[in-house]
Amino acid sequence: MQCDNPLIQMQAAREGIGIAELACFLGDQSGLVRLWPSEPPLLRPVWLLAHQDLRGSTRVKLVSAVIVDAFRRHAKILCDGQR
């Protein structure tokens, strides 16, 4: 099975269809077992983009700030899967 939706991948793995490469915070809370628990998780960059014409917009700045703040607050979960 090929799928680019991590929630569907998680469900398929839970149903025994195969394995899935998931973010730790998804896989750990789903009852799945890590194949290589001693290996550190892969970190991937995250980009927040805004169209050049909208970058100066107050609304875009506010929403961007909220998104950045959420990533900072949840950095530990996102980086190593720990709560």
Backbone torsions as a table, in degrees:
resi	resn	phi	psi	omega
1	MET	NA	136.4	173.7
2	GLN	-119.8	135.1	-178.0
3	CYS	-158.4	139.8	179.0
4	ASP	-101.2	11.0	179.6
5	ASN	-103.2	114.2	-176.4
6	PRO	-63.2	-28.8	178.8
7	LEU	-70.0	-38.8	176.4
8	ILE	-70.0	-39.1	176.1
9	GLN	-59.5	-44.3	179.9
10	MET	-61.3	-46.3	-179.8
11	GLN	-63.5	-41.3	179.3
12	ALA	-63.3	-41.7	178.5
13	ALA	-65.3	-39.8	178.2
14	ARG	-63.9	-30.7	179.7
15	GLU	-87.2	4.1	175.1
16	GLY	84.5	14.9	-178.7
17	ILE	-73.0	-27.4	-179.3
18	GLY	170.0	-153.7	178.5
19	ILE	-111.0	162.6	-179.5
20	ALA	-141.3	140.9	172.6
21	GLU	-92.5	106.4	-174.5
22	LEU	-120.3	158.6	169.2
23	ALA	-61.3	141.9	-176.3
24	CYS	-55.3	-41.1	-177.4
25	PHE	-65.6	-22.6	175.0
26	LEU	-82.5	-53.2	-175.5
27	GLY	-64.5	-41.2	-177.0
28	ASP	-65.6	-31.4	-177.8
29	GLN	-90.5	-0.5	-175.2
30	SER	-100.2	-3.1	-177.6
31	GLY	88.4	3.0	177.0
32	LEU	-79.9	162.1	-179.2
33	VAL	-111.2	134.2	176.8
34	ARG	-70.4	136.8	178.4
35	LEU	-72.3	-38.4	-179.4
36	TRP	-127.0	76.0	-174.2
37	PRO	-64.2	-23.5	-178.9
38	SER	-85.1	-12.0	178.9
39	GLU	-80.2	135.4	176.4
40	PRO	-67.6	146.0	-179.8
41	PRO	-66.9	151.7	175.0
42	LEU	-72.3	136.4	176.6
43	LEU	-104.1	136.5	179.9
44	ARG	-122.5	141.7	178.7
45	PRO	-70.9	151.5	176.4
46	VAL	-122.6	131.9	-179.2
47	TRP	-113.6	139.9	173.4
48	LEU	-114.1	113.8	-174.9
49	LEU	-112.5	147.7	173.8
50	ALA	-140.9	142.0	177.4
51	HIS	-59.8	140.7	-177.2
52	GLN	-53.3	-38.5	-178.8
53	ASP	-69.7	-22.7	-176.5
54	LEU	-104.6	-9.2	-174.7
55	ARG	-55.7	-34.0	-178.9
56	GLY	-85.2	-6.3	-178.5
57	SER	-64.2	137.2	178.9
58	THR	-60.0	-43.3	179.9
59	ARG	-61.5	-45.0	-179.6
60	VAL	-64.9	-41.0	177.7
61	LYS	-62.0	-42.8	-179.6
62	LEU	-65.7	-46.7	179.5
63	VAL	-64.1	-41.7	178.1
64	SER	-60.9	-42.6	179.8
65	ALA	-63.0	-40.1	178.7
66	VAL	-65.3	-42.2	179.6
67	ILE	-64.5	-46.7	178.9
68	VAL	-60.8	-42.6	179.3
69	ASP	-62.3	-41.6	179.5
70	ALA	-63.0	-42.1	177.9
71	PHE	-64.4	-39.6	178.2
72	ARG	-65.9	-42.8	-179.2
73	ARG	-65.3	-32.0	-176.8
74	HIS	-105.5	19.7	-175.2
75	ALA	-58.7	-39.8	-177.7
76	LYS	-63.5	-45.2	179.1
77	ILE	-64.5	-42.2	-177.0
78	LEU	-71.3	-31.6	-175.7
79	CYS	-86.7	-35.1	-175.9
80	ASP	-136.7	7.0	175.4
81	GLY	75.0	8.4	-179.3
82	GLN	-97.2	149.7	176.5
83	ARG	-100.9	NA	NA
